[in-house]
Amino acid sequence: MISLPSLSKRFPKLLIYLGIALATAIAIVLLLRPTPVAVEVGRVEQGKLQVTVNAEGMTRVRDRYILAAEVNGQLDRITLNEGDVVEVGDVVARIDSLPHTTAVQEALGRLAEWRAQRAGVETQRPKTAALAQARSRIATTQANQRQIEARVAQAQAALEQAQRDRQRAQYFASTGVISRQAREQAELNEQTKQEEHNAALQAAQAARSEVAVAQKALALLQAEQSDPDYLLEVYNARIASVEAELARLQDEAQRTEMRSPVRGQVLRVLQRSAQVVSDGTPLLELGDPTKLELVVDVLSSDAERVAVGNAMQVTSGTTQLEGRVRRVEPSAFTKTSALGVEEQRVNVIGDIDAPTILGDGYRVDVQIVVWEKPNVLQVPLSALFRCNQAWCVFVVNNGKAERRTVTVGQRSDTTTEIQQGLTAGELLILHPTEQIQDNRSVTIND
């Protein structure tokens, strides 16, 4: 039996042991209790939502004119510079025409010939050798005509064969028997044969004209044998005709002037130095830089959502402008991205407001608004995650995470429309992780 003095001595130790046991139990409970997860939150908002297609674009002058040389000749140095203002009809380039100069010399030679022949009409009639030469010329031109007409027939046969080849190539290409390159080669061959046939027809026409000229020359010589007075009138008429032609050629040969067809500015000087140029050589680019349009190449998948009339938000540095889609081009083209991936892209053409702030060829960032609504329930995209083939979010409710399934609609780059499952003002967990579970305690980061 334990005495009272002995029990009184052991009582403090029992209290200490009991305290230690209680503290240990409390510590184990606290350690085993799940700690709240720190989360970042956002609110469900009600407001305007825009869905855009974002891309880079470029400004360009809407009506661009490229002035090209109209004749072969010597180009004078162009003194205009990029940015110079031109009016309609202003002289922008000058060309000394070499062919016109040659034509003048030929006309002078013919004039001298007709004058010499007129002077000798009364004293010298055409001789037998001249008539024989004229007949020989007719025979030569007729033989040349027959050769050329034979080439026309040959070119016609080659063209018909090329057409049949092209038809077969198109049929086999449509069935996959031959490649598209083979079909394009057949089409190119047909075009080449068509051009050869056209050239042969033109040559045949020229040959017939030469025969007619030779026959007229013989008839003229024969008439000269019996009617010198008539020949005098003929030569007078020819001299007058050549003199009129000579006056015209001399006027044209002096200088050919290129004039501006539009009021605007010089965009580019393509040929500045004095040099010999051929017909069709580009010399200048002209246009009105106050009349700009936007050219935006977007992915073909995005182009399906773009329609004429869509608003365009244009950014260039600190400049913000508004525009509108005028045309979506019907054909796509292949473009290699910065990552080396080939993409199919489509040009979207837009009109821009206040274009004088920008210039031709400026790079801009463009957002094409393909959908918008003024009063939409929306949440940040970072709050959504997939769950059971649906979209879900975590709502913060009384310090705990509550998982909800939502129905989403349109979405922009940062937010998405909520059609069902949430109400405005509710707190959502942004960037949910695997630590967050339904009914898990959370704490909100400041």
C-alpha positions as CSV (number, residue, x, y, z in Angstrom):
1,M,0.0,0.0,0.0
2,I,1.4,3.4,-1.1
3,S,1.6,5.9,1.7
4,L,0.4,9.5,1.3
5,P,3.8,11.0,1.6
6,S,5.1,8.7,-1.2
7,L,2.2,9.7,-3.5
8,S,2.7,13.3,-2.9
9,K,6.3,13.0,-4.0
10,R,5.3,11.3,-7.3
11,F,2.4,13.6,-8.3
12,P,4.5,16.4,-9.9
13,K,6.3,13.9,-12.1
14,L,2.9,12.5,-13.3
15,L,1.8,16.0,-14.2
16,I,5.0,16.5,-16.3
17,Y,4.5,13.2,-18.1
18,L,0.8,14.1,-18.8
19,G,1.8,17.5,-20.1
20,I,4.5,16.0,-22.4
21,A,2.0,13.5,-23.8
22,L,-0.7,16.2,-24.4
23,A,1.8,18.4,-26.2
24,T,3.0,15.5,-28.3
25,A,-0.6,14.6,-29.3
26,I,-1.3,18.2,-30.2
27,A,1.8,18.4,-32.3
28,I,0.9,15.2,-34.2
29,V,-2.6,16.6,-34.9
30,L,-1.1,19.8,-36.2
31,L,1.4,18.0,-38.4
32,L,-1.1,15.7,-39.9
33,R,-3.6,18.4,-40.6
34,P,-3.3,19.6,-44.3
35,T,-1.9,23.1,-44.6
36,P,-3.7,25.7,-46.8
37,V,-2.3,26.1,-50.3
38,A,-1.3,29.7,-51.3
39,V,-3.1,30.6,-54.5
40,E,-3.4,33.6,-56.9
41,V,-7.0,34.6,-57.6
42,G,-9.0,36.6,-60.1
43,R,-12.7,37.6,-60.4
44,V,-15.4,36.6,-62.8
45,E,-16.2,39.8,-64.7
46,Q,-19.0,41.1,-66.8
47,G,-18.0,43.3,-69.7
48,K,-17.0,43.7,-73.4
49,L,-15.2,40.8,-75.0
50,Q,-13.3,40.9,-78.3
51,V,-12.0,38.0,-80.2
52,T,-9.2,39.0,-82.6
53,V,-6.8,37.6,-85.2
54,N,-3.4,39.0,-84.5
55,A,-0.7,39.4,-87.2
56,E,1.9,41.7,-88.6
57,G,1.1,43.9,-91.5
58,M,2.5,46.5,-93.8
59,T,1.2,49.7,-95.2
60,R,1.3,50.4,-99.0
61,V,0.2,53.0,-101.4
62,R,-3.2,52.0,-102.7
63,D,-2.6,53.2,-106.3
64,R,1.0,52.7,-107.4
65,Y,2.2,53.7,-110.9
66,I,5.4,52.3,-112.4
67,L,6.5,54.5,-115.3
68,A,8.4,52.5,-118.0
69,A,10.3,53.6,-121.1
70,E,8.0,53.6,-124.1
71,V,10.8,53.5,-126.7
72,N,14.4,52.4,-127.0
73,G,16.8,55.3,-126.5
74,Q,19.2,57.3,-124.4
75,L,17.8,58.2,-121.0
76,D,18.7,61.6,-119.5
77,R,19.7,61.6,-115.9
78,I,16.6,61.7,-113.7
79,T,16.9,64.6,-111.3
80,L,13.8,63.8,-109.2
81,N,14.3,62.3,-105.7
82,E,12.2,60.1,-103.5
83,G,9.5,62.2,-101.8
84,D,9.4,64.9,-104.5
85,V,5.9,66.1,-105.3
86,V,4.6,65.7,-108.9
87,E,1.5,66.9,-110.6
88,V,-0.5,65.4,-113.4
89,G,1.4,66.0,-116.6
90,D,4.7,67.0,-115.1
91,V,7.8,65.8,-117.1
92,V,9.6,63.2,-114.9
93,A,12.0,61.7,-117.5
94,R,13.3,62.3,-121.0
95,I,14.6,59.8,-123.6
96,D,16.4,60.5,-126.8
97,S,14.8,57.9,-129.1
98,L,17.4,56.0,-131.2
99,P,14.8,54.3,-133.4
100,H,13.2,57.6,-134.3
101,T,16.6,59.0,-135.3
102,T,17.2,56.0,-137.5
103,A,13.7,56.4,-139.1
104,V,14.6,60.0,-139.8
105,Q,17.7,58.9,-141.7
106,E,15.7,56.4,-143.6
107,A,13.1,58.9,-144.6
108,L,15.8,61.3,-145.7
109,G,17.2,58.6,-147.9
110,R,13.8,57.8,-149.5
111,L,13.2,61.5,-150.1
112,A,16.6,61.9,-151.8
113,E,15.8,58.8,-153.9
114,W,12.4,60.0,-155.0
115,R,13.7,63.5,-155.9
116,A,16.5,61.9,-158.0
117,Q,14.1,59.7,-159.8
118,R,11.8,62.6,-160.5
119,A,14.6,64.6,-161.9
120,G,15.4,61.8,-164.4
121,V,11.9,60.9,-165.5
122,E,11.8,63.2,-168.5
123,T,15.3,62.2,-169.8
124,Q,15.5,58.6,-168.9
125,R,12.9,55.9,-168.9
126,P,13.2,52.7,-167.0
127,K,15.4,50.1,-168.8
128,T,14.9,46.5,-169.3
129,A,17.2,45.6,-166.5
130,A,15.0,47.6,-164.0
131,L,12.0,45.7,-165.2
132,A,13.8,42.3,-164.9
133,Q,15.0,43.3,-161.4
134,A,11.4,44.1,-160.4
135,R,10.2,40.8,-161.7
136,S,13.0,39.0,-159.9
137,R,12.1,40.8,-156.7
138,I,8.5,39.6,-157.2
139,A,9.7,36.0,-157.7
140,T,11.9,36.3,-154.6
141,T,9.2,37.7,-152.4
142,Q,6.7,35.1,-153.6
143,A,9.2,32.3,-152.9
144,N,9.8,33.7,-149.5
145,Q,6.0,33.9,-149.0
146,R,5.6,30.2,-149.8
147,Q,8.3,29.3,-147.4
148,I,6.8,31.3,-144.6
149,E,3.3,29.9,-145.3
150,A,4.8,26.4,-145.0
151,R,6.2,27.4,-141.6
152,V,2.7,28.6,-140.7
153,A,1.3,25.2,-141.5
154,Q,4.1,23.6,-139.6
155,A,3.5,25.8,-136.6
156,Q,-0.3,25.1,-136.8
157,A,0.4,21.4,-136.7
158,A,2.8,21.8,-133.7
159,L,0.2,23.9,-131.9
160,E,-2.6,21.4,-132.4
161,Q,-0.2,18.6,-131.1
162,A,0.7,20.7,-128.1
163,Q,-3.0,21.3,-127.4
164,R,-3.7,17.6,-127.5
165,D,-0.6,17.0,-125.2
166,R,-1.9,19.6,-122.8
167,Q,-5.4,18.0,-122.7
168,R,-3.9,14.6,-122.0
169,A,-1.6,16.0,-119.3
170,Q,-4.5,17.8,-117.6
171,Y,-6.5,14.5,-117.6
172,F,-3.6,12.4,-116.3
173,A,-2.7,15.0,-113.7
174,S,-6.3,15.0,-112.4
175,T,-6.2,11.3,-112.0
176,G,-2.7,11.4,-110.3
177,V,-0.9,9.5,-113.1
178,I,1.6,12.3,-113.8
179,S,2.9,15.1,-111.6
180,R,1.7,18.7,-111.5
181,Q,5.1,19.7,-112.9
182,A,4.5,17.5,-116.0
183,R,1.1,19.1,-116.5
184,E,2.5,22.6,-116.2
185,Q,5.3,21.7,-118.7
186,A,2.6,20.6,-121.2
187,E,0.7,23.9,-120.6
188,L,3.9,25.9,-121.1
189,N,4.7,24.0,-124.3
190,E,1.2,24.8,-125.6
191,Q,1.7,28.5,-124.8
192,T,5.1,28.4,-126.6
193,K,3.7,26.8,-129.7
194,Q,0.8,29.3,-129.7
195,E,3.4,32.2,-129.7
196,E,5.4,30.5,-132.5
197,H,2.2,30.1,-134.5
198,N,1.3,33.8,-133.9
199,A,4.8,34.8,-135.0
200,A,4.5,32.7,-138.1
201,L,1.2,34.3,-139.0
202,Q,2.7,37.8,-138.6
203,A,5.7,36.8,-140.8
204,A,3.3,35.5,-143.4
205,Q,1.4,38.8,-143.4
206,A,4.6,40.7,-143.8
207,A,5.6,38.4,-146.7
208,R,2.3,39.0,-148.5
209,S,2.9,42.8,-148.0
210,E,6.3,42.5,-149.5
211,V,4.8,40.7,-152.6
212,A,2.2,43.4,-152.9
213,V,4.9,46.1,-152.7
214,A,7.0,44.3,-155.3
215,Q,4.1,44.0,-157.7
216,K,3.2,47.6,-157.3
217,A,6.8,48.5,-158.0
218,L,6.7,46.5,-161.2
219,A,3.4,48.1,-162.2
220,L,4.9,51.5,-161.6
221,L,7.9,50.7,-163.8
222,Q,5.7,49.4,-166.6
223,A,3.6,52.6,-166.3
224,E,6.8,54.7,-166.5
225,Q,7.5,53.2,-170.0
226,S,4.4,54.9,-171.4
227,D,3.4,57.7,-169.2
228,P,6.2,60.0,-167.9
229,D,3.8,62.8,-167.1
230,Y,1.9,60.4,-164.8
231,L,5.2,59.4,-163.2
232,L,6.0,63.0,-162.4
233,E,2.7,63.3,-160.5
234,V,3.4,60.0,-158.7
235,Y,6.9,61.2,-157.6
236,N,5.5,64.5,-156.5
237,A,2.9,62.7,-154.3
238,R,5.6,60.4,-152.9
239,I,7.9,63.3,-152.2
240,A,5.1,65.2,-150.4
241,S,4.2,62.1,-148.4
242,V,7.9,61.5,-147.3
243,E,8.3,65.1,-146.4
244,A,5.2,65.0,-144.1
245,E,6.5,61.8,-142.6
246,L,9.9,63.3,-142.2
247,A,8.5,66.3,-140.4
248,R,6.7,64.1,-137.9
249,L,9.7,61.8,-137.3
250,Q,12.0,64.8,-136.8
251,D,9.6,66.2,-134.2
252,E,9.4,62.8,-132.4
253,A,13.1,62.1,-132.7
254,Q,14.1,65.4,-131.0
255,R,13.0,64.1,-127.5
256,T,10.6,61.8,-125.9
257,E,9.1,63.0,-122.6
258,M,7.7,60.9,-119.8
259,R,4.9,62.6,-117.9
260,S,3.3,61.9,-114.5
261,P,-0.2,60.3,-114.8
262,V,-1.1,61.1,-111.2
263,R,-0.7,63.8,-108.5
264,G,1.4,62.4,-105.7
265,Q,5.1,61.8,-104.8
266,V,8.0,59.9,-106.2
267,L,8.2,56.7,-104.2
268,R,11.3,55.2,-105.9
269,V,13.7,56.1,-108.6
270,L,14.5,52.9,-110.4
271,Q,16.9,54.2,-113.1
272,R,18.7,57.5,-112.1
273,S,21.8,57.7,-114.2
274,A,21.9,58.6,-117.9
275,Q,22.0,55.3,-119.9
276,V,20.7,53.5,-122.9
277,V,17.3,51.9,-122.0
278,S,15.1,49.5,-123.9
279,D,11.3,49.7,-124.4
280,G,9.6,48.6,-121.1
281,T,12.5,49.5,-118.7
282,P,11.0,50.6,-115.3
283,L,12.1,54.2,-114.5
284,L,10.1,55.6,-111.6
285,E,7.5,54.6,-109.1
286,L,4.8,57.2,-108.4
287,G,1.9,57.3,-106.0
288,D,-0.1,59.3,-103.4
289,P,1.3,58.3,-99.9
290,T,-1.8,59.9,-98.3
291,K,-3.9,57.1,-99.7
292,L,-2.7,54.0,-97.9
293,E,-4.0,50.5,-97.4
294,L,-3.0,47.7,-95.1
295,V,-1.7,44.3,-96.2
296,V,-1.9,41.7,-93.5
297,D,-0.9,38.1,-94.1
298,V,-2.7,35.7,-91.8
299,L,-2.8,32.0,-91.5
300,S,-5.3,30.4,-93.8
301,S,-7.1,28.9,-90.8
302,D,-7.5,32.3,-89.3
303,A,-8.6,33.8,-92.6
304,E,-11.7,31.7,-92.5
305,R,-12.9,33.8,-89.6
306,V,-12.2,37.2,-91.2
307,A,-14.9,38.9,-93.1
308,V,-15.2,42.1,-95.1
309,G,-16.1,45.0,-92.7
310,N,-14.3,43.6,-89.6
311,A,-12.7,46.3,-87.5
312,M,-8.9,46.5,-87.4
313,Q,-6.9,47.8,-84.5
314,V,-3.5,49.0,-85.8
315,T,-0.4,49.7,-83.7
316,S,2.8,51.2,-84.9
317,G,5.1,52.1,-82.1
318,T,3.1,54.5,-79.9
319,T,0.6,55.2,-82.7
320,Q,-2.9,53.7,-82.4
321,L,-5.1,53.7,-85.5
322,E,-8.4,52.2,-86.6
323,G,-9.1,50.4,-89.9
324,R,-11.5,48.1,-91.5
325,V,-11.2,45.0,-93.7
326,R,-11.9,45.8,-97.4
327,R,-11.0,42.5,-99.0
328,V,-9.8,39.0,-98.2
329,E,-7.8,37.7,-101.2
330,P,-9.2,34.4,-102.5
331,S,-5.8,32.7,-103.0
332,A,-3.3,31.6,-100.3
333,F,0.5,31.5,-100.7
334,T,3.2,29.6,-98.9
335,K,5.5,31.4,-96.5
336,T,8.3,30.1,-94.3
337,S,8.0,31.2,-90.7
338,A,10.9,32.3,-88.4
339,L,11.1,28.7,-87.1
340,G,11.5,27.4,-90.7
341,V,8.0,26.0,-91.0
342,E,6.1,26.4,-94.2
343,E,2.7,28.0,-93.7
344,Q,-0.3,28.8,-95.9
345,R,-1.1,32.4,-95.6
346,V,-3.7,34.8,-97.0
347,N,-3.5,38.5,-97.6
348,V,-6.2,40.6,-95.9
349,I,-6.5,44.1,-97.4
350,G,-7.8,46.9,-95.1
351,D,-8.5,50.6,-95.2
352,I,-6.8,52.7,-92.6
353,D,-8.0,56.0,-91.0
354,A,-5.6,58.9,-90.7
355,P,-2.9,57.3,-92.9
356,T,-0.8,60.5,-93.1
357,I,0.9,59.5,-89.9
358,L,2.4,56.5,-91.6
359,G,4.3,56.0,-94.9
360,D,4.5,53.4,-97.6
361,G,6.0,50.1,-96.5
362,Y,5.7,50.7,-92.7
363,R,5.5,47.6,-90.5
364,V,2.5,47.6,-88.1
365,D,0.9,45.2,-85.6
366,V,-2.8,44.5,-86.5
367,Q,-5.6,43.0,-84.5
368,I,-8.6,42.0,-86.7
369,V,-11.8,41.9,-84.6
370,V,-13.7,38.8,-85.7
371,W,-16.2,38.7,-82.8
372,E,-17.3,41.1,-80.1
373,K,-20.1,41.5,-77.6
374,P,-20.6,44.3,-75.1
375,N,-21.9,42.4,-72.0
376,V,-20.2,39.1,-71.6
377,L,-19.5,37.0,-68.5
378,Q,-15.7,36.2,-68.8
379,V,-12.8,34.8,-66.9
380,P,-9.0,34.6,-67.5
381,L,-7.9,31.7,-69.6
382,S,-5.4,30.7,-66.9
383,A,-8.3,29.7,-64.5
384,L,-9.5,27.0,-66.8
385,F,-8.4,23.3,-66.9
386,R,-9.7,20.1,-68.4
387,C,-11.6,17.6,-66.3
388,N,-13.6,14.6,-67.5
389,Q,-13.8,15.9,-71.1
390,A,-15.1,19.2,-69.9
391,W,-13.8,22.6,-68.7
392,C,-13.5,23.3,-65.0
393,V,-12.5,26.0,-62.6
394,F,-11.8,26.3,-58.9
395,V,-13.9,28.8,-57.0
396,V,-12.7,30.1,-53.6
397,N,-15.6,29.6,-51.2
398,N,-15.2,30.1,-47.5
399,G,-11.4,29.6,-47.7
400,K,-11.7,26.4,-49.6
401,A,-11.4,25.4,-53.3
402,E,-14.6,24.3,-54.9
403,R,-14.4,22.7,-58.3
404,R,-17.0,23.6,-60.9
405,T,-17.8,22.5,-64.4
406,V,-18.4,25.4,-66.8
407,T,-19.5,25.9,-70.3
408,V,-17.3,28.2,-72.4
409,G,-17.9,30.2,-75.6
410,Q,-15.8,32.6,-77.5
411,R,-12.3,33.3,-76.3
412,S,-9.6,35.9,-76.8
413,D,-5.9,35.7,-76.1
414,T,-6.4,36.2,-72.4
415,T,-10.0,35.7,-71.5
416,T,-12.9,33.4,-72.4
417,E,-16.7,33.7,-72.4
418,I,-18.6,31.7,-69.7
419,Q,-22.0,30.7,-70.8
420,Q,-22.9,28.6,-67.7
421,G,-21.5,27.7,-64.3
422,L,-20.4,31.0,-62.8
423,T,-21.7,34.3,-61.7
424,A,-20.1,37.8,-61.8
425,G,-17.9,38.7,-58.9
426,E,-16.9,35.1,-57.8
427,L,-13.2,34.5,-56.9
428,L,-11.4,32.0,-59.1
429,I,-8.0,30.4,-58.6
430,L,-5.6,31.3,-61.4
431,H,-3.0,28.8,-62.6
432,P,-4.4,25.8,-60.6
433,T,-1.8,23.1,-59.8
434,E,-2.1,19.4,-58.7
435,Q,-1.9,20.4,-55.1
436,I,-5.4,22.0,-55.3
437,Q,-8.2,19.6,-54.9
438,D,-11.9,20.0,-54.3
439,N,-12.6,21.2,-50.8
440,R,-8.9,21.9,-50.1
441,S,-8.1,24.8,-47.8
442,V,-6.5,27.7,-49.6
443,T,-5.0,31.0,-48.7
444,I,-4.9,34.0,-51.0
445,N,-1.6,35.6,-51.9
446,D,-1.6,39.4,-51.5
